[in-house]
Amino acid sequence: MRVAVVGGGAVGLTAAYDLAARDIDVTLFERGEYDAARSDASATPADGSSARAAGVLYDAYAEDIDAEIGGRALERFREFSGDDGFEFRQCPYVMVAREGDEAAADAMATSVERMRVHGREVSVVDPEELGDRFPLRTDDMLAAAVAENAGWTDPASYVSAMAAKARHAGVAFETGRSVGLSVDPPGVVDSGGRRTERRDDGATREFDAVLVATGAQTKRLFAEAGVAVPMKPYRVQALTGREAYDGPMVYDATAGVYFRPHPIGVLAGDGTVPVEANLDEWNRDADDWFVDDIRAALTERADYDLDVAQAWAGLCAATPDGDPLLGELREGVFVAAGWQGHGFMRAPATGEAIAKQILGEDGGIASFDPRRFSGDETFEVREGMALD
Ligand SMILES: Cc1cc2nc3c(=O)[nH]c(=O)nc-3n(C[C@H](O)[C@H](O)[C@H](O)COP(=O)(O)OP(=O)(O)OC[C@H]3O[C@@H](n4cnc5c(N)ncnc54)[C@H](O)[C@@H]3O)c2cc1C
């Protein structure tokens, strides 16, 4: 069996590795260049979202399938930790609702109850007790919860490690040029164009199956092949700060901000801009309002004085119901995209699941079947982190 994987971010690489580890002949097409200074495909292509992600990892999900996938992903992150420069750092994840934000507090209580039904190690805690355990300000908190099975990593190191694993498992890499999609027959349209440049007159290379894991570009890739998928790219933002921070990971639901420890100090983010981004001209730098919001939230929550090291934006992809499109969309054509801001932390499990499905096995992802939509749905972009 010959499989093409289009897109070499966290998801495509995981799927390619899992397929090749089962002796499948896999070619991975990535329009970005991996680190040219190294002979192996080992650095993250700068174009993808995986290189821009925050690396916040947890299994604290309320829905059955999400909890299952979140749990499996953490299991694999732990398994891979120590390989090829990748490291999983255990760290609890604290969720907070401030006084006056009853809606977030109620949503948190309901979600925690459902997470616990799935055996997740999450509990609602008294803000005062939280303050005893962690260096956080708690006097303005209405409610808080702690998820223990959580941690963080450098997302680029996961991509590097998976690229190295995929190469060792026999995946052939074709990088540095954008390819198009052929749906019937399943294949890639190899134009010879560099990066985003693409011609429509290229030859089609047929495969037994094609997996499209092109992140925020997925809607466009399918549209160019004549298939409508309901997906909207939107901007989210993150920054790093230089002062040391050694508290837990925190999601302040009222402020709409998360932060975590980082080797140089702190990493913080969210900054969702809930409108469809223009794929040809989106701003890769963070907005001033985002930096101001983070500065305020870090001071209020952790008495942290922000000295910005780097601030950036990246793209996520929304779907009508907030769930991914993960499965076979047309015969032999599979899709893995639409993560609503949670694609990195689930990649070890979603990549594995789609690889199983390509091999005709049950990947346990029937409820993410991309054929649940017709493709012409109208919908608004929803904030991915919100507790609801
Ligand atoms: C600021 C920020 C913070 C985030 N924080 C988190 C977090 O803490 N936890 C979390 O789970 N998620 C987070 N996310 C979301 C996460 O980054 C994505 O969901 C995830 O990385 C998606 O991985 P992917 O492999 O599907 O896509 P990508 O990493 O985007 O990979 C797709 C690849 O396809 C390639 N490509 C596109 N078109 C073509 C083509 N035509 N031909 C060849 N190659 C092509 C691209 O170059 C790219 O490398 C964050 C996102 C951002 C922007």
The ligand as a MOL file (V3000), in Angstrom:
LIG
                    3D

  0  0  0     0  0            999 V3000
M  V30 BEGIN CTAB
M  V30 COUNTS 53 58 0 0 0
M  V30 BEGIN ATOM
M  V30 1 C -0.1640 30.6870 19.2050 0
M  V30 2 C -0.7160 29.2730 19.1730 0
M  V30 3 C -0.7460 28.5360 20.3450 0
M  V30 4 C -1.2600 27.2340 20.3340 0
M  V30 5 N -1.1970 26.5080 21.4840 0
M  V30 6 C -1.6300 25.2230 21.4800 0
M  V30 7 C -1.4970 24.4100 22.6510 0
M  V30 8 O -0.9600 24.8450 23.6770 0
M  V30 9 N -1.9870 23.1450 22.6210 0
M  V30 10 C -2.5840 22.6450 21.4850 0
M  V30 11 O -3.0250 21.5070 21.4960 0
M  V30 12 N -2.6730 23.3670 20.3560 0
M  V30 13 C -2.2230 24.6420 20.3260 0
M  V30 14 N -2.3200 25.3800 19.1730 0
M  V30 15 C -2.9330 24.7650 17.9860 0
M  V30 16 C -1.9170 23.8820 17.2820 0
M  V30 17 O -0.8020 24.6530 16.9100 0
M  V30 18 C -2.5100 23.2450 16.0390 0
M  V30 19 O -3.8050 22.7290 16.2940 0
M  V30 20 C -1.6130 22.0720 15.5810 0
M  V30 21 O -0.2730 22.4690 15.5630 0
M  V30 22 C -2.0530 21.5940 14.2300 0
M  V30 23 O -1.0910 20.6750 13.7550 0
M  V30 24 P -1.2090 20.1690 12.2700 0
M  V30 25 O -0.1310 19.1780 12.0580 0
M  V30 26 O -2.6190 19.7720 11.9990 0
M  V30 27 O -0.9820 21.4950 11.3810 0
M  V30 28 P 0.3370 22.3280 11.0900 0
M  V30 29 O 1.3160 22.2620 12.1780 0
M  V30 30 O -0.1380 23.6730 10.6510 0
M  V30 31 O 0.9730 21.5640 9.8650 0
M  V30 32 C 0.4400 21.6290 8.5600 0
M  V30 33 C 1.6000 21.5970 7.5870 0
M  V30 34 O 1.0840 21.5140 6.2670 0
M  V30 35 C 1.9680 22.2260 5.4210 0
M  V30 36 N 1.2290 22.5500 4.1770 0
M  V30 37 C 0.1360 23.3420 4.0590 0
M  V30 38 N -0.2900 23.3500 2.7850 0
M  V30 39 C 0.5480 22.5320 2.0760 0
M  V30 40 C 0.6140 22.1240 0.7200 0
M  V30 41 N -0.2640 22.5500 -0.2000 0
M  V30 42 N 1.6160 21.2810 0.3400 0
M  V30 43 C 2.5260 20.8160 1.2540 0
M  V30 44 N 2.5020 21.1810 2.5610 0
M  V30 45 C 1.5190 22.0200 2.9700 0
M  V30 46 C 2.3550 23.4500 6.2460 0
M  V30 47 O 3.5670 24.0260 5.8070 0
M  V30 48 C 2.4540 22.8590 7.6500 0
M  V30 49 O 3.7770 22.5160 8.0130 0
M  V30 50 C -1.7970 26.6850 19.1380 0
M  V30 51 C -1.7620 27.4230 17.9640 0
M  V30 52 C -1.2020 28.6920 17.9580 0
M  V30 53 C -1.1510 29.4590 16.6580 0
M  V30 END ATOM
M  V30 BEGIN BOND
M  V30 1 1 1 2
M  V30 2 1 2 3
M  V30 3 2 2 52
M  V30 4 2 3 4
M  V30 5 1 4 5
M  V30 6 1 4 50
M  V30 7 2 5 6
M  V30 8 1 6 7
M  V30 9 1 6 13
M  V30 10 2 7 8
M  V30 11 1 7 9
M  V30 12 1 9 10
M  V30 13 2 10 11
M  V30 14 1 10 12
M  V30 15 2 12 13
M  V30 16 1 13 14
M  V30 17 1 14 15
M  V30 18 1 14 50
M  V30 19 1 15 16
M  V30 20 1 16 17
M  V30 21 1 16 18
M  V30 22 1 18 19
M  V30 23 1 18 20
M  V30 24 1 20 21
M  V30 25 1 20 22
M  V30 26 1 22 23
M  V30 27 1 23 24
M  V30 28 2 24 25
M  V30 29 1 24 26
M  V30 30 1 24 27
M  V30 31 1 27 28
M  V30 32 2 28 29
M  V30 33 1 28 30
M  V30 34 1 28 31
M  V30 35 1 31 32
M  V30 36 1 32 33
M  V30 37 1 33 34
M  V30 38 1 33 48
M  V30 39 1 34 35
M  V30 40 1 35 36
M  V30 41 1 35 46
M  V30 42 1 36 37
M  V30 43 1 36 45
M  V30 44 2 37 38
M  V30 45 1 38 39
M  V30 46 1 39 40
M  V30 47 2 39 45
M  V30 48 1 40 41
M  V30 49 2 40 42
M  V30 50 1 42 43
M  V30 51 2 43 44
M  V30 52 1 44 45
M  V30 53 1 46 47
M  V30 54 1 46 48
M  V30 55 1 48 49
M  V30 56 2 50 51
M  V30 57 1 51 52
M  V30 58 1 52 53
M  V30 END BOND
M  V30 END CTAB
M  END
